[in-house]
Amino acid sequence: MLARQNERGKYIKDVEETKKIQGSQFTKIIKGIVEAKWYGYTLLEIMPDINPLTGKLAEVNIIERRNVLASQLRVVQRQGQWNPGWDIASSQYSKNYILIDNGDLGLFSATTPTILAKKFTLANYVNFSHTYGQPIIHGKTESESIQDRQRLAQNIANAAQNKIIVTGLNDDIDIKTFTMSNSEHIYTSLINFANTEVSNLIVGSESMAGATQSYVGSTNAHQDIFRERIEMYRGFIENVMNEEIVPRLVSMGYIKPGLEFKYANRVEMSNKDKISLYSFITDKYEVSADEIEKEFGIVVGKQFNAISEMASNSGSINGSSNDRRIMSDEEYYKRYGHRRGERKNSSNVENFLMEGE
């Protein structure tokens, strides 16, 4: 969102300006910023043209990295050739071309050796499976004739297509399957090791929730580590947006000055955790119906536990000893139109008695 910071340090969202940075073109910008962490750099091209139908930016491009010389701040038309090329640091291009340089070779450079090792291991595993993984069909016959043996072998081979085979009375056919050996475990262990290393570099930990069974505690630990990694990426995106993207959008006249790009300060959680949190909050505080509808898409009415709390408080002060409390506070309020312990039109009765005196 785009927001302004007040004197208390609280960010106030500007709804109209935030709508301008929501769309497919700004998804490209966020994608390019995140990919700078992976590849080491990204060059964004932001054109000042406005789409007349949406009122948003019409074109944002990610320049091919093979044509970008990040250290020289130059874009070349052909790889390996300095000319023709364009200097993106010049005043002519600096307003529309933004180089996001992470300062290193990126995460993919660290994962490349592991991924290549995994590819070669997988290729060797496929060859191993074709050679030793397929079962052998063993046919036995009493005939010593080579022609009879070849005929039986041909009939066995054709049986895979025809599903029918006719043999002699004493002929025997069985399938020899291979048992799992340590050779097969070598390939699977190397592939699992490569997956673990890549997960540790990209996500921050080895996720155990999807592939194998895991305890709830270990799964929650992986989720916490993943959330921290997402929080780190969000901080990186906010810095790049506020230092590189937003000033150029202001100079183009696309957004108003004085705004900052900020992610909403909310905790990402599952639906089960959200329901538990809202159950806890609504018992302590009154939550507006708009907040429930925005979060869950459910239209709700008046909050019952807020009414019951007021009714119980008033009942404790003006409670009657004859009330056996068979009905709940909500049912009592709906039936009699007043809270438990209050008398209807009690003020009118008191006025009548005062006039009689």
KALIN-V125753 format. One record per residue. N is the residue number from 1. RES is the residue in one letter. PHI is phi in degrees with one decimal (999 if undefined). Layout:
n=N res=RES phi=PHI
n=N res=RES phi=PHI
This chain:
n=1 res=M phi=999
n=2 res=L phi=-102.0
n=3 res=A phi=-143.5
n=4 res=R phi=-111.4
n=5 res=Q phi=-98.8
n=6 res=N phi=-84.4
n=7 res=E phi=-67.9
n=8 res=R phi=-89.1
n=9 res=G phi=85.1
n=10 res=K phi=-91.0
n=11 res=Y phi=-87.9
n=12 res=I phi=-104.2
n=13 res=K phi=-71.1
n=14 res=D phi=-98.1
n=15 res=V phi=-66.1
n=16 res=E phi=-65.5
n=17 res=E phi=-73.3
n=18 res=T phi=-66.2
n=19 res=K phi=-62.0
n=20 res=K phi=-71.2
n=21 res=I phi=-104.0
n=22 res=Q phi=-113.7
n=23 res=G phi=160.2
n=24 res=S phi=-67.1
n=25 res=Q phi=-69.5
n=26 res=F phi=-77.3
n=27 res=T phi=-64.7
n=28 res=K phi=-62.9
n=29 res=I phi=-64.3
n=30 res=I phi=-63.1
n=31 res=K phi=-61.9
n=32 res=G phi=-64.7
n=33 res=I phi=-66.0
n=34 res=V phi=-67.1
n=35 res=E phi=-65.9
n=36 res=A phi=-62.6
n=37 res=K phi=-69.1
n=38 res=W phi=-84.3
n=39 res=Y phi=-93.4
n=40 res=G phi=103.7
n=41 res=Y phi=-161.7
n=42 res=T phi=-148.8
n=43 res=L phi=-111.5
n=44 res=L phi=-102.0
n=45 res=E phi=-115.1
n=46 res=I phi=-111.6
n=47 res=M phi=-89.1
n=48 res=P phi=-78.1
n=49 res=D phi=-68.3
n=50 res=I phi=-110.3
n=51 res=N phi=-72.5
n=52 res=P phi=-66.5
n=53 res=L phi=-81.1
n=54 res=T phi=-103.4
n=55 res=G phi=75.1
n=56 res=K phi=-115.9
n=57 res=L phi=-59.0
n=58 res=A phi=-89.3
n=59 res=E phi=-149.7
n=60 res=V phi=-135.6
n=61 res=N phi=-126.2
n=62 res=I phi=-104.8
n=63 res=I phi=-70.2
n=64 res=E phi=-57.1
n=65 res=R phi=-67.0
n=66 res=R phi=-69.2
n=67 res=N phi=-101.7
n=68 res=V phi=-111.8
n=69 res=L phi=-103.2
n=70 res=A phi=-64.6
n=71 res=S phi=-70.2
n=72 res=Q phi=-95.4
n=73 res=L phi=54.5
n=74 res=R phi=-141.3
n=75 res=V phi=-114.0
n=76 res=V phi=-110.8
n=77 res=Q phi=-77.2
n=78 res=R phi=-125.5
n=79 res=Q phi=-65.4
n=80 res=G phi=80.9
n=81 res=Q phi=-121.2
n=82 res=W phi=-68.2
n=83 res=N phi=-116.8
n=84 res=P phi=-74.1
n=85 res=G phi=-157.6
n=86 res=W phi=-134.4
n=87 res=D phi=-89.1
n=88 res=I phi=-75.2
n=89 res=A phi=-83.6
n=90 res=S phi=-71.2
n=91 res=S phi=-64.5
n=92 res=Q phi=-69.7
n=93 res=Y phi=-114.8
n=94 res=S phi=-64.9
n=95 res=K phi=-78.0
n=96 res=N phi=-111.6
n=97 res=Y phi=-116.0
n=98 res=I phi=-122.2
n=99 res=L phi=-95.7
n=100 res=I phi=-101.9
n=101 res=D phi=-104.6
n=102 res=N phi=-79.5
n=103 res=G phi=89.4
n=104 res=D phi=-143.3
n=105 res=L phi=-84.4
n=106 res=G phi=88.7
n=107 res=L phi=-68.4
n=108 res=F phi=-65.5
n=109 res=S phi=-66.1
n=110 res=A phi=-77.1
n=111 res=T phi=-90.9
n=112 res=T phi=-58.8
n=113 res=P phi=-58.8
n=114 res=T phi=-67.6
n=115 res=I phi=-67.9
n=116 res=L phi=-64.5
n=117 res=A phi=-61.8
n=118 res=K phi=-65.6
n=119 res=K phi=-63.5
n=120 res=F phi=-65.7
n=121 res=T phi=-64.5
n=122 res=L phi=-66.2
n=123 res=A phi=-64.8
n=124 res=N phi=-65.9
n=125 res=Y phi=-65.4
n=126 res=V phi=-64.2
n=127 res=N phi=-63.4
n=128 res=F phi=-62.2
n=129 res=S phi=-67.1
n=130 res=H phi=-66.3
n=131 res=T phi=-82.2
n=132 res=Y phi=-114.5
n=133 res=G phi=-86.1
n=134 res=Q phi=-81.4
n=135 res=P phi=-70.9
n=136 res=I phi=-103.0
n=137 res=I phi=-92.4
n=138 res=H phi=-108.7
n=139 res=G phi=-112.7
n=140 res=K phi=-123.2
n=141 res=T phi=-141.3
n=142 res=E phi=-81.0
n=143 res=S phi=-72.7
n=144 res=E phi=-92.0
n=145 res=S phi=-75.3
n=146 res=I phi=-67.1
n=147 res=Q phi=-64.2
n=148 res=D phi=-65.7
n=149 res=R phi=-66.5
n=150 res=Q phi=-65.2
n=151 res=R phi=-64.4
n=152 res=L phi=-65.1
n=153 res=A phi=-63.5
n=154 res=Q phi=-67.2
n=155 res=N phi=-66.1
n=156 res=I phi=-65.5
n=157 res=A phi=-64.9
n=158 res=N phi=-72.8
n=159 res=A phi=-65.1
n=160 res=A phi=-65.0
n=161 res=Q phi=-91.4
n=162 res=N phi=-85.9
n=163 res=K phi=65.9
n=164 res=I phi=-135.3
n=165 res=I phi=-146.6
n=166 res=V phi=-116.2
n=167 res=T phi=-122.2
n=168 res=G phi=-74.6
n=169 res=L phi=-65.9
n=170 res=N phi=-104.0
n=171 res=D phi=-75.4
n=172 res=D phi=-137.3
n=173 res=I phi=-131.2
n=174 res=D phi=-142.3
n=175 res=I phi=-113.3
n=176 res=K phi=-98.6
n=177 res=T phi=-103.6
n=178 res=F phi=-89.8
n=179 res=T phi=-84.2
n=180 res=M phi=-65.5
n=181 res=S phi=-118.4
n=182 res=N phi=-67.1
n=183 res=S phi=-61.8
n=184 res=E phi=-69.2
n=185 res=H phi=-64.8
n=186 res=I phi=-63.1
n=187 res=Y phi=-66.8
n=188 res=T phi=-64.5
n=189 res=S phi=-66.7
n=190 res=L phi=-66.5
n=191 res=I phi=-66.3
n=192 res=N phi=-64.4
n=193 res=F phi=-64.6
n=194 res=A phi=-64.0
n=195 res=N phi=-62.0
n=196 res=T phi=-64.8
n=197 res=E phi=-65.3
n=198 res=V phi=-66.1
n=199 res=S phi=-63.2
n=200 res=N phi=-65.1
n=201 res=L phi=-77.5
n=202 res=I phi=-85.6
n=203 res=V phi=-89.7
n=204 res=G phi=109.2
n=205 res=S phi=-160.9
n=206 res=E phi=-86.7
n=207 res=S phi=-75.9
n=208 res=M phi=-111.4
n=209 res=A phi=-75.1
n=210 res=G phi=-92.4
n=211 res=A phi=-81.1
n=212 res=T phi=-126.0
n=213 res=Q phi=-73.2
n=214 res=S phi=-148.9
n=215 res=Y phi=-78.0
n=216 res=V phi=-62.9
n=217 res=G phi=-63.1
n=218 res=S phi=-68.3
n=219 res=T phi=-64.2
n=220 res=N phi=-64.1
n=221 res=A phi=-64.1
n=222 res=H phi=-63.9
n=223 res=Q phi=-64.2
n=224 res=D phi=-64.6
n=225 res=I phi=-65.0
n=226 res=F phi=-64.6
n=227 res=R phi=-63.3
n=228 res=E phi=-64.6
n=229 res=R phi=-66.2
n=230 res=I phi=-63.5
n=231 res=E phi=-63.6
n=232 res=M phi=-65.3
n=233 res=Y phi=-63.8
n=234 res=R phi=-63.9
n=235 res=G phi=-62.3
n=236 res=F phi=-64.3
n=237 res=I phi=-64.5
n=238 res=E phi=-61.1
n=239 res=N phi=-64.6
n=240 res=V phi=-65.7
n=241 res=M phi=-62.4
n=242 res=N phi=-75.2
n=243 res=E phi=-93.7
n=244 res=E phi=-118.4
n=245 res=I phi=-81.1
n=246 res=V phi=-60.3
n=247 res=P phi=-58.7
n=248 res=R phi=-71.9
n=249 res=L phi=-66.4
n=250 res=V phi=-68.4
n=251 res=S phi=-65.8
n=252 res=M phi=-75.2
n=253 res=G phi=80.9
n=254 res=Y phi=-80.9
n=255 res=I phi=-125.0
n=256 res=K phi=-78.4
n=257 res=P phi=-74.1
n=258 res=G phi=86.6
n=259 res=L phi=-104.3
n=260 res=E phi=-124.6
n=261 res=F phi=-84.1
n=262 res=K phi=-146.5
n=263 res=Y phi=-75.7
n=264 res=A phi=-62.0
n=265 res=N phi=-83.6
n=266 res=R phi=-138.6
n=267 res=V phi=-90.5
n=268 res=E phi=-80.2
n=269 res=M phi=-149.0
n=270 res=S phi=-76.4
n=271 res=N phi=-62.9
n=272 res=K phi=-63.7
n=273 res=D phi=-67.3
n=274 res=K phi=-63.2
n=275 res=I phi=-64.1
n=276 res=S phi=-63.9
n=277 res=L phi=-65.8
n=278 res=Y phi=-67.3
n=279 res=S phi=-64.0
n=280 res=F phi=-68.9
n=281 res=I phi=-69.7
n=282 res=T phi=-67.8
n=283 res=D phi=-77.0
n=284 res=K phi=-106.5
n=285 res=Y phi=-131.8
n=286 res=E phi=-90.4
n=287 res=V phi=-103.4
n=288 res=S phi=-68.7
n=289 res=A phi=-66.0
n=290 res=D phi=-64.4
n=291 res=E phi=-67.4
n=292 res=I phi=-66.5
n=293 res=E phi=-66.6
n=294 res=K phi=-67.4
n=295 res=E phi=-84.0
n=296 res=F phi=-114.3
n=297 res=G phi=74.1
n=298 res=I phi=-113.2
n=299 res=V phi=-84.3
n=300 res=V phi=-118.6
n=301 res=G phi=-101.6
n=302 res=K phi=-72.0
n=303 res=Q phi=-81.9
n=304 res=F phi=-71.4
n=305 res=N phi=-68.3
n=306 res=A phi=-70.9
n=307 res=I phi=-67.3
n=308 res=S phi=-65.1
n=309 res=E phi=-68.4
n=310 res=M phi=-66.7
n=311 res=A phi=-67.5
n=312 res=S phi=-69.0
n=313 res=N phi=-66.6
n=314 res=S phi=-69.5
n=315 res=G phi=-67.6
n=316 res=S phi=-70.6
n=317 res=I phi=-88.2
n=318 res=N phi=-108.6
n=319 res=G phi=-66.1
n=320 res=S phi=-103.2
n=321 res=S phi=-73.0
n=322 res=N phi=-84.2
n=323 res=D phi=-77.6
n=324 res=R phi=-86.4
n=325 res=R phi=56.5
n=326 res=I phi=-74.0
n=327 res=M phi=-88.4
n=328 res=S phi=-75.3
n=329 res=D phi=-62.6
n=330 res=E phi=-67.3
n=331 res=E phi=-64.5
n=332 res=Y phi=-63.7
n=333 res=Y phi=-67.0
n=334 res=K phi=-68.1
n=335 res=R phi=-76.7
n=336 res=Y phi=-101.1
n=337 res=G phi=78.6
n=338 res=H phi=-147.7
n=339 res=R phi=-75.2
n=340 res=R phi=-63.5
n=341 res=G phi=98.5
n=342 res=E phi=-96.5
n=343 res=R phi=-103.9
n=344 res=K phi=-70.7
n=345 res=N phi=56.3
n=346 res=S phi=-66.3
n=347 res=S phi=-67.8
n=348 res=N phi=-66.0
n=349 res=V phi=-65.3
n=350 res=E phi=-64.6
n=351 res=N phi=-63.9
n=352 res=F phi=-64.3
n=353 res=L phi=-67.7
n=354 res=M phi=-66.0
n=355 res=E phi=-67.9
n=356 res=G phi=-65.6
n=357 res=E phi=-72.3
